[in-house]
Amino acid sequence: MTTTGTTAPDLPTELLELARATAEEAAALVGAGRSTAAEQVDTKSSSVDVVTAVDRASEELIVRRLTGARPDDGVLGEEGASREGSSGVRWVVDPIDGTVNFLYGVPAYAVSIAAEVEGTPVVGVVLNVPTGELFTAVRGRGAWLTAPGAAAQRLHGSAATRLDETLVATGFGYRAEQRRAQGAVVAELLPRVRDIRRIGTASLDLCAVAAGRVDAYYELDLKPWDHAAGALVAAEAGLVVTGTDGRPFAEPMAVAVAPGVAEQFIALIEGLHAEG
C-alpha cells in the first residue's frame, strides 16, 4: 500500500550524509593517532611511499561504518579493502590522503570518501583532518566548503584568464626516475605560469582548485582513491576536469583547471610532456 504524500528516498543525499559522518569519525581517529604515527611505518612501492598503522585503522573504521549501514555496497580502499557489492553503489576510500604530511605534521592530510553509482561518481567528501575543512559535492548539485565555525559556501573555482598569471598545483610519483622526469617538466613550466604549489595531497589539490586557491592542477598516475572524491568536487565547482591528448581524466594524466585558461594550460602540459 502506498502512503499519499511520501517520496522515494533521495539516494545521493543518503550517501552524502553517510560519507560525511564516516569521514568525521575517521578524522577523529586519524587526529588522535598523529603523535604516535611514526612508531609503526611500512613502505609500499618505494622507500618514500609509506603507510602507517593509522592508515590501516582508519580504513578499517571507514569500511566497517559504510558496510554496516549499507551491507550490499562494494568498497575499494587504498590499503587493500576490496569488496564486490550487489547494490550498484561502490565506495572509493583513501583513509589518509597525504600520509607523508601526516607523518611530518604538515597540516594537509585528508580523509577522502566517494560513492559511485553504477560506476559514476555521485558523491564526494574530502575532510582535511588538521584544519577541519570539509569539501563536499553531489553530482549535479554543486560543490561546497564548510569550515569550522562558518556557514557552508558554494565553490566556483577561479576566474583566471591568463596563463602567465596561473597558479599551478602538482604532485610527483614515488619512483626516482619518474620524479626526475616530472621535475624536468616543472622546470620548463615554471617560467610560463605565476608559480607552482606542491601540497602533497591529491584530494586537497583538487579541492584547492575548486576553492580558487590555485587556478590549475595536474598530476600523472593517480589511483582511483586519490581522485574519486576530489575530482567530483572540482567538476561540480565548474572546473574543466579532463585528461590530456583526448584521454579521460587520470588515464594517465589528471587535469583540473579554471575554464578561462583551460585550453592554453592543457596545450602547454601536453607539449611539455611530449617533449619529455
Rosetta blueprint (number, residue, H / E / L):
1 M L
2 T L
3 T L
4 T L
5 G L
6 T L
7 T L
8 A L
9 P L
10 D L
11 L H
12 P H
13 T H
14 E H
15 L H
16 L H
17 E H
18 L H
19 A H
20 R H
21 A H
22 T H
23 A H
24 E H
25 E H
26 A H
27 A H
28 A H
29 L H
30 V H
31 G H
32 A H
33 G H
34 R H
35 S H
36 T H
37 A H
38 A H
39 E H
40 Q L
41 V E
42 D E
43 T E
44 K L
45 S L
46 S L
47 S L
48 V L
49 D L
50 V E
51 V E
52 T E
53 A H
54 V H
55 D H
56 R H
57 A H
58 S H
59 E H
60 E H
61 L H
62 I H
63 V H
64 R H
65 R H
66 L H
67 T H
68 G H
69 A H
70 R L
71 P L
72 D L
73 D L
74 G E
75 V E
76 L E
77 G E
78 E L
79 E L
80 G L
81 A L
82 S E
83 R E
84 E L
85 G L
86 S L
87 S L
88 G L
89 V E
90 R E
91 W E
92 V E
93 V E
94 D E
95 P E
96 I E
97 D E
98 G L
99 T H
100 V H
101 N H
102 F H
103 L H
104 Y H
105 G L
106 V L
107 P L
108 A L
109 Y L
110 A E
111 V E
112 S E
113 I E
114 A E
115 A E
116 E E
117 V E
118 E L
119 G L
120 T E
121 P E
122 V E
123 V E
124 G E
125 V E
126 V E
127 L E
128 N E
129 V L
130 P L
131 T L
132 G L
133 E L
134 L E
135 F E
136 T E
137 A E
138 V E
139 R L
140 G L
141 R L
142 G E
143 A E
144 W E
145 L E
146 T E
147 A L
148 P L
149 G L
150 A L
151 A L
152 A L
153 Q E
154 R E
155 L L
156 H L
157 G L
158 S L
159 A L
160 A L
161 T L
162 R L
163 L H
164 D H
165 E H
166 T L
167 L E
168 V E
169 A E
170 T E
171 G L
172 F L
173 G L
174 Y L
175 R L
176 A H
177 E H
178 Q H
179 R H
180 R H
181 A H
182 Q H
183 G H
184 A H
185 V H
186 V H
187 A H
188 E H
189 L H
190 L H
191 P H
192 R H
193 V L
194 R L
195 D E
196 I E
197 R E
198 R L
199 I L
200 G L
201 T L
202 A H
203 S H
204 L H
205 D H
206 L H
207 C H
208 A H
209 V H
210 A H
211 A L
212 G L
213 R L
214 V L
215 D L
216 A E
217 Y E
218 Y E
219 E E
220 L E
221 D L
222 L L
223 K L
224 P H
225 W H
226 D H
227 H H
228 A H
229 A H
230 G H
231 A H
232 L H
233 V H
234 A H
235 A H
236 E H
237 A L
238 G L
239 L L
240 V E
241 V E
242 T E
243 G L
244 T L
245 D L
246 G L
247 R L
248 P L
249 F L
250 A L
251 E L
252 P L
253 M E
254 A E
255 V E
256 A E
257 V E
258 A L
259 P H
260 G H
261 V H
262 A H
263 E H
264 Q H
265 F H
266 I H
267 A H
268 L H
269 I H
270 E H
271 G H
272 L H
273 H H
274 A H
275 E H
276 G L
